[in-house]
Amino acid sequence: MTRIATRPYPFRDAERMRQGGVHPVLARLYAARGLVDQRELSSELSGLMPPAGLLHIDRAAAFLADAIAARKRLVIVADYDCDGATACAVGLRGLRAMGAEIDFIVPNRFEYGYGLTPEIVALAVREKNPDIIVTVDNGIASIDGVAEANRRGIAVVVTDHHLPGDRLPDAAVIVNPNQPDCGFPSKNLAGVGVMFYVLLALRAELRRRGVFDAANQPKLDNLLDLVALGTVADVVRLDANNRILVAQGLKRMRAGRMHAGVAALFRAAGREPRSATPFDLGFALGPRLNAAGRLANMALGIECLTTDDEGRAWAIAQELDGINRERREIEAGMNEHALALLDQFSPADSATITVFDAAWHQGVIGIVASRLKDKFYRPTITFAPGSDGWIKGSGRSIAGFHLRDALDLVSKQAPTLIDKFGGHAMAAGLTIRAEAFDAFAAAFEAVGRASLSKSQLERVIETDGSLEDAYFTTDFIDLIGGQVWGQGFAPPVFCDQFKVLNQRVLKERHLKLQLERDGHRFDAIWFGHADALGATATIAYRLDANTYNGVTRVQLLVEHAE
């Protein structure tokens, strides 16, 4: 069941921003998203929260500065998604610029699983022989891996943003805004954001030691295209701090000041960096990098982001594009199969979805979980075979259901079911025995039923209400496009009643419409929906500038209609 609702907004806050010079529509959009002060709209780097607020960051900076001075060998252990790849690239580029001897290793997810495990420590020793391991976008749950590194005399610096478990690893230093007692105001930094903050603190420490001064210190703002890409692709909440990081990265991309690999990914995706948006990062560049971690080896993605050779970057970007096409084909087949398995599924009778198939690809189950969650609007976990009788699950959640906490509850209520798990509110992963699948599905459903109300299982399309005729213009679309929208700071969706003048189905999949309101006619399209509308409809829509034969017109992208 899906319904359209209008976001309320505090009129006084909107009016104050409007009187302060903010566009009247933007003023109410911002107010509806919780902004009360237009200073929160600043996208200048000077507005970033200072690094000192992160627990242990000064200790991490001193530790890394000592390591650089002592010529210690550092190795980054990266994660295999876009956030992990960009965090690794930021760490490599930034630490090298500050004089570190540093290399990286990114585990093959199918052989080694997630995080810093004892096996990955052994692999790092064999291949890189490090004195120090630095984790990026992982490590907060790596109790055994850190213990193994300590046993071998290797110090570990954990940089992560995931939620910790009951115990923290015995690392030399942990920097994570979500660890206990950390008072950093933004808990929403991505892994790449945490690494960027560590570099800011390290640079300040090296200035204090006289290694650099303000004139010759490494420039870190040139890493912001990578920070923006990882932040958007990891779907973390775009609070005021993250919006500054993303806005600054987009600004560099639009000005053509980006790394060779980022430029190559834009080209491979057929997108134009001059008009880069968060949508491009999340739905065009991010998936191409993620595909390497899903089907091949994320080392390829990291090389794309760390090479300064434009030819090499373009060759890798084309390879990543090919892997992404293969990923889409695998995903389409798995999706179709999942829907067949769920043929008898009745959303009204279930609070969750848990599904497994022995033929599924471990690297793609997360996307399939996301698709099923979108279709049925239920927390969803999909499983694929691991090794030796284990199966690996990847889950996606809905608003109001914290997936990692739900798995924690299952593990407490049935301690033998889950081998290991981790993640955050909207996405999580786990490993169970294949024979435990039915018992896990029942336990997960019980947790879902206990914590989700009927209204929470109803999909709500939140809109910003009616849009005045004067703003159906490409100028207004450009104005909206110039802002940073994303997770937790939703892009504008408007809602109005229209007459449906005509409608036809394109490619058996999309509904093409001509609509009328107050004597004005509008072209509209509803992607992925082929059922006809009645003579009038209440339509939730986004504005889009559609260029055809050199002419640009306003088009409505339909989100939902009643």
C-alpha positions, -999 to 999 in steps of 0.1 A, spaced: 0 0 0 14 34 -10 0 68 -2 10 104 -9 15 128 21 26 164 23 55 173 45 46 199 71 69 229 75 73 256 102 60 287 84 80 311 107 114 294 98 105 295 61 95 331 63 126 341 82 148 325 55 127 340 27 132 375 43 169 367 45 171 364 7 164 326 2 142 318 -28 106 314 -15 102 278 -26 137 268 -14 129 285 20 99 262 26 118 231 13 146 238 37 122 245 66 104 212 59 138 194 62 145 208 96 167 238 88 160 268 110 190 289 102 203 298 67 238 296 80 233 258 79 231 263 41 267 273 39 288 251 17 321 267 25 349 246 40 352 270 68 318 257 80 331 222 86 330 208 121 366 209 135 384 175 137 391 180 175 355 169 182 364 133 171 374 111 200 411 101 198 418 120 166 447 139 181 462 106 194 458 91 158 475 122 143 504 119 168 507 81 162 508 85 124 532 115 126 556 93 147 552 65 122 561 87 93 591 101 111 603 66 120 598 55 83 574 27 94 557 7 67 519 14 67 493 -7 49 457 3 45 432 -25 47 402 -13 27 366 -24 23 353 -36 -10 325 -10 -17 326 26 -31 330 41 4 359 18 11 376 24 -22 374 62 -20 385 61 17 415 40 6 423 63 -22 420 94 1 442 77 27 469 67 1 470 101 -16 469 120 17 494 100 36 519 98 7 516 136 4 527 138 41 557 115 36 543 81 46 556 48 32 522 33 25 505 6 4 471 -11 5 454 -44 5 417 -50 -3 404 -84 6 385 -105 -19 351 -105 -3 344 -141 -14 376 -155 2 380 -134 32 346 -119 41 343 -85 57 366 -65 80 401 -71 94 401 -108 100 430 -129 112 433 -143 77 436 -108 62 463 -100 88 482 -131 76 477 -121 40 490 -85 47 521 -99 64 528 -123 35 523 -96 8 532 -63 24 550 -70 57 536 -39 75 546 -23 108 512 -6 110 478 -15 96 453 13 90 417 2 84 393 23 64 355 19 64 359 -13 86 376 -25 117 352 -15 145 340 -51 148 374 -67 141 381 -81 176 400 -112 164 418 -95 135 432 -68 157 442 -93 183 461 -113 156 478 -82 144 489 -74 180 502 -109 184 524 -104 153 537 -71 166 516 -50 142 499 -19 155 464 -12 142 447 22 136 410 18 131 391 44 111 355 35 106 320 48 109 299 16 115 282 10 148 303 -9 173 293 -41 191 294 -47 228 333 -49 227 358 -27 209 389 -41 193 422 -36 212 436 -12 186 464 13 191 438 41 182 402 41 171 386 70 152 349 65 147 322 91 154 299 62 165 322 48 192 311 52 228 319 86 244 326 103 211 309 137 212 314 146 175 281 163 165 278 145 131 274 108 135 268 105 98 304 107 84 310 80 58 343 60 60 359 83 35 348 113 56 365 98 87 397 93 68 396 128 55 393 141 90 422 120 102 443 136 74 432 171 85 443 163 121 476 147 109 485 178 88 478 200 118 501 178 139 529 179 113 526 218 112 530 218 150 561 197 146 575 221 120 574 195 91 551 219 72 540 254 74 509 271 59 527 278 26 542 243 19 516 220 35 499 194 13 466 206 -1 438 183 11 409 201 -6 420 183 -38 407 151 -23 371 163 -19 359 149 -52 367 114 -38 352 123 -4 320 135 -21 318 103 -42 322 79 -13 298 99 9 269 99 -16 275 63 -27 274 50 9 239 66 13 248 82 47 226 110 60 235 143 43 235 164 74 250 200 73 286 187 76 282 160 49 265 185 26 296 208 28 319 179 19 296 169 -10 291 205 -22 328 211 -22 335 179 -41 308 187 -67 322 222 -71 356 207 -80 340 183 -105 320 210 -122 351 231 -125 370 202 -141 394 199 -111 389 162 -103 412 131 -103 417 113 -136 397 82 -124 367 103 -114 367 121 -148 370 87 -165 341 73 -146 319 103 -157 329 96 -193 323 58 -190 288 66 -175 280 91 -203 276 119 -177 287 155 -179 309 166 -149 302 203 -157 266 196 -144 275 170 -118 248 162 -92 246 138 -62 224 116 -84 253 111 -108 276 101 -79 250 77 -64 236 61 -95 262 64 -122 298 65 -108 292 47 -75 277 15 -91 306 12 -115 331 12 -87 309 -11 -66 307 -36 -94 344 -43 -91 339 -53 -54 308 -73 -62 321 -94 -91 358 -90 -94 384 -72 -72 381 -37 -57 418 -33 -62 408 -23 -98 385 4 -85 412 17 -61 437 18 -89 412 38 -110 411 64 -82 448 66 -74 463 67 -109 472 101 -124 476 86 -159 445 96 -178 449 68 -203 452 41 -176 422 57 -158 401 55 -189 411 19 -196 401 9 -161 368 29 -162 358 10 -194 366 -23 -177 345 -12 -147 317 -3 -170 318 -37 -186 318 -54 -151 288 -32 -142 269 -44 -173 276 -80 -163 264 -72 -127 232 -58 -141 225 -90 -161 232 -112 -131 210 -90 -110 181 -90 -135 181 -128 -135 183 -131 -97 156 -105 -93 133 -124 -116 140 -156 -97 134 -140 -64 100 -127 -75 92 -163 -87 102 -176 -52 80 -150 -36 51 -156 -60 29 -167 -30 42 -140 -8 15 -118 8 29 -86 22 -2 -82 44 7 -113 63 44 -106 68 66 -80 84 98 -91 67 112 -110 37 140 -136 39 149 -155 8 178 -178 -3 188 -196 -35 218 -219 -39 225 -205 -74 227 -168 -64 258 -147 -66 271 -134 -33 282 -101 -47 248 -91 -60 224 -102 -32 225 -67 -16 211 -51 -47 184 -78 -50 175 -72 -13 172 -35 -21 149 -41 -51 127 -65 -31 125 -40 -3 114 -13 -27 88 -35 -43 72 -49 -12 82 -23 14 94 -48 39 129 -52 56 145 -78 33 175 -101 37 187 -122 7 211 -151 11 236 -167 -13 259 -197 -7 292 -191 11 317 -219 17 316 -251 37 278 -250 44 277 -213 54 254 -189 36 259 -151 35 231 -126 38 227 -90 28 198 -69 41 181 -36 34 156 -19 56 128 6 57 123 37 78 119 30 115 135 -5 115 171 -5 126 185 -36 108 217 -40 127 199 -37 160 173 -62 148 200 -88 140 215 -81 174 182 -89 189 179 -121 170 214 -131 181 205 -124 218 172 -143 215 186 -173 196 224 -172 203 233 -202 181 216 -188 149 240 -161 136 277 -167 132 286 -130 127 268 -98 116 274 -61 112 261 -30 96 239 0 104 202 11 104 194 7 67 219 -21 56 236 -50 72 253 -83 65 254 -117 83 266 -153 80 246 -183 91 246 -221 86 226 -232 56 205 -255 77 196 -226 101 179 -206 73 143 -215 82 149 -209 119 166 -175 112 138 -164 89 112 -172 116 133 -154 143 138 -123 120 100 -123 112 92 -124 150 115 -94 156 99 -76 127 63 -83 139 72 -72 174 87 -38 164 68 -27 132 33 -13 133 9 -15 104 14 22 96 52 17 94 47 -10 68 28 14 46 50 32 20 45 70 22 56 92 -7 65 124 11 60 155 -10 64 193 -7 29 201 -17 18 222 -47 42 241 -69 31 275 -83 29 279 -121 57 304 -122 83 278 -112 77 252 -139 108 266 -156 143 254 -165 158 282 -144 140 269 -113 152 233 -122 188 247 -124 183 264 -90 171 231 -74 199 212 -91 225 236 -76 216 224 -41 229 192 -24 200 167 -19 203 131 -8 197 107 21 181 125 50 178 157 30 154 145 4 152 160 -31 120 180 -37 89 161 -48 58 182 -55 22 172 -56 -8 186 -76 -40 174 -92 -39 172 -130 -63 163 -158 -49 135 -179 -52 146 -215 -36 115 -231 -14 86 -221 5 58 -239 29 31 -229 65 32 -241 85 0 -246 58 -19 -226 73 -4 -194 69 33 -191 38 55 -190 41 87 -212 15 114 -202 3 147 -212 -12 166 -182 -30 198 -177 -34 221 -147 -49 256 -147 -48 258 -185 -11 248 -186 0 216 -203 29 194 -192 47 164 -205 52 137 -179 67 102 -177 62 74 -151 92 51 -154 86 14 -147 48 18 -146 26 8 -174 -10 9 -159 -32 37 -172 -45 65 -150 -81 79 -149 -93 112 -163 -78 131 -133 -51 121 -109 -32 135 -79 4 132 -89 36 133 -69 64 144 -93 99 157 -96 109 184 -122 132 175 -150 147 194 -179 143 171 -209 164 180 -240 152 167 -274 164 178 -308 183 207 -292 152 220 -274 149 218 -236 115 216 -220 102 210 -185 91 174 -179 75 159 -149 89 127 -135 60 109 -118 69 93 -85 33 81 -77 -3 88 -87 -36 84 -70 
